[in-house]
Amino acid sequence: MTEKSLIDKKFSDIEYNLKTIREEIAEAALKSGRRPEDIDFMAVTKTVDEIYINHAISCGINLIGENKVQEMLRKKPSLNLDGVKKNLIGHLQSNKASQIVGQVDMIESVDSLKIAKEIGKQSVKKGIVSDVLIEVNIGREESKTGFLPEAAEENIYEISEIEGIKVCGLMTIPPICEKNAELCKFFENIYNMYVDIRAKKIDNVYMQILSMGMSSDYTEAILCGSNHVRIGSKIFGPRIY
Ligand SMILES: *Cc1c(COP(=O)(O)O)cnc(C)c1O
């Protein structure tokens, strides 16, 4: 195939995948008593070339996610970001906070008090308030960052006091589970946490976003209460690193 026909093929794959995912999101939303438009559909664009990201945007994607600061900053100038939100979804190191604060619409991966303080500090310096989600390590996995479930609430109280930060909800990546019931238990646990914390009406904490669900589990996540799914490979194909 020529390069042009390869690109055309990939464009049509992306269109087909987006259509399929939208239908499934809509179905899961309705099943769980919500409207399709109540669910944010993020395209996770790590390792994806700008030409394909722009194609997804031209097909209606209005929220993208990158997990690395450098990659986000490198691609940004080549993207058609009019009306498109861009979130950081990967672990953020303190020494990179100054580069990313003000460059994204939300940092979904606040996984320590230290990084929350640094984001706050850099935001105050720039005269802005940064929207953030609190990442919870719902499966208590060694390999993952995020607050342990039992520590999340007290840390949210502390983070709520930090100037320059607005807590907008929770984010999680569950453990790989063989059984659906096992996976749903993790999703339900964090959903309950989200509802409990919201009910406490903590000053400066707005529990509005529950970010969970990726290519392999977004329908289950929505059925368990997610309102913000982050989908990469199911849109763009397998990632080549
Ligand atoms: C890569 C990534 C995703 C998307 O993963 P897929 O399985 O390709 O959908 C979602 N969330 C985070 C934090 C990621 O790093």
PDBQT file of the ligand as one rigid body, heavy atoms in Angstrom, charges set to zero:
ROOT
HETATM    1  C1  LIG A 301      -2.772   4.602  28.274  1.00  0.00    +0.000 C 
HETATM    2  C2  LIG A 301      -3.755   4.998  29.285  1.00  0.00    +0.000 A 
HETATM    3  C3  LIG A 301      -5.140   4.820  29.073  1.00  0.00    +0.000 A 
HETATM    4  C4  LIG A 301      -5.726   4.182  27.829  1.00  0.00    +0.000 C 
HETATM    5  O1  LIG A 301      -5.385   2.849  27.711  1.00  0.00    +0.000 OA
HETATM    6  P1  LIG A 301      -6.066   1.901  26.589  1.00  0.00    +0.000 P 
HETATM    7  O2  LIG A 301      -6.082   0.569  27.226  1.00  0.00    +0.000 OA
HETATM    8  O3  LIG A 301      -5.231   1.980  25.388  1.00  0.00    +0.000 OA
HETATM    9  O4  LIG A 301      -7.428   2.411  26.355  1.00  0.00    +0.000 OA
HETATM   10  C5  LIG A 301      -6.004   5.260  30.064  1.00  0.00    +0.000 A 
HETATM   11  N1  LIG A 301      -5.550   5.831  31.200  1.00  0.00    +0.000 NA
HETATM   12  C6  LIG A 301      -4.243   6.021  31.441  1.00  0.00    +0.000 A 
HETATM   13  C7  LIG A 301      -3.826   6.662  32.704  1.00  0.00    +0.000 C 
HETATM   14  C8  LIG A 301      -3.298   5.608  30.492  1.00  0.00    +0.000 A 
HETATM   15  O5  LIG A 301      -1.996   5.803  30.739  1.00  0.00    +0.000 OA
ENDROOT
TORSDOF 0
